[in-house]
Amino acid sequence: MLSFIGVQAAGQQVAGATGYNGQTTIGTGFSDPRGVAVDGSGNVFVADPGNSQIVKMKADGSGQTPIGTGFSYPNGVAVDGSGHVFVTDSTNDLYGSVVKMNADGSNQTTIGTGFNDPFSVAVDGSGNVFVVDNEGEQIVKMKADGTGQTTIATGFSNAQGVAVDGSGNVFVADPYSLSQIVKMDSNGNNRTAIGTGFLYPFGVAVDGSGNVFVADSGNSQIVKMDSNGNNPTTIGTGSNYLYGVAVDGTGNIFVAEAEPGNSQIVKFVAAFGVAESSVPDATPGQQYGSVQLHAQGFGVSSSPYATTYKWKKTAALPKGLRLSSDGVLSGTLRPNVGTGLTSISVSVTETVTSVPPGSTHKTKTKTTATATLPLTIT
């Protein structure tokens, strides 16, 4: 069973970039759950191979429903931006396929075949599908209709998890050869190991801010780090049966825990805070571009609520950089700014405005989070 660590106290001031308000177990009746995914509406999908099914449920575990039919041993599940669900399904002899269907299980279609124990699956914003072919010791890329099936990377030893970020970087959990997370581009080039100290990392996920989350099963922990493997933070500890991991749009983390006799999905509830754990490198005399910072947590935007965010710097920025009130870091570093590791200190205030039922008076609730984000000047 995972134990939550690093809880931040509730209140009006929340310090730090990675806060969680505790954990909860959602859903019941799973048998050896492996993959987990979450869509833009907050629906959670679980690959439940011991029961030969894909389960859909709400983020609180309610409405638990099997979707799709005819699965043998579905290990992996992913969801694209249009709500299509992709499943890696192995047979008893380890051969298998990739299945695509709607979020309710309809229009079920096999889109990829010829795999040797396909284990996990990820989909990028352009509709490219990435498959970990476990016994085939390779990563396969194809289009969402199954065409263009191409091997982009080989040499893995029973790789497990796969994820892809908004820039097209692919992350592979390679637990058995070197216990590492491998990062590469969408064609398998520029391959490098990121992060250190992992032991049997089975699952990997990426959030909208580019943070990488690792189910580090041998060390019984969930680790969060930036896309280059820096600034690692341990979020939860206690189980060495951690497999799939997913993150929703507000920073909540979902983990498939396949401990014998205690198979479950664990949810880490994100506290309000700054989503980024670092910012991109900067070079003196060169334009920095526009880097959008993000808030994570419990922001509410549906009626009768309205949510706004206001960003501020809490210490002087490196000369030439500026931070807008909507969280955009931009500018051109002065040529005489020294190189090395520095940081930027920021705060974000969330204002939730509501009109209680039966009232005409607006109420406002404000919460402020602060963060110090590492910045390397090269």
Salt bridges, closest charged atoms under 4 A:
ASP32 OD2 - ARG34 NH2 2.91
ASP80 OD2 - HIS84 ND1 3.16
GLU276 OE2 - HIS294 ND1 2.64
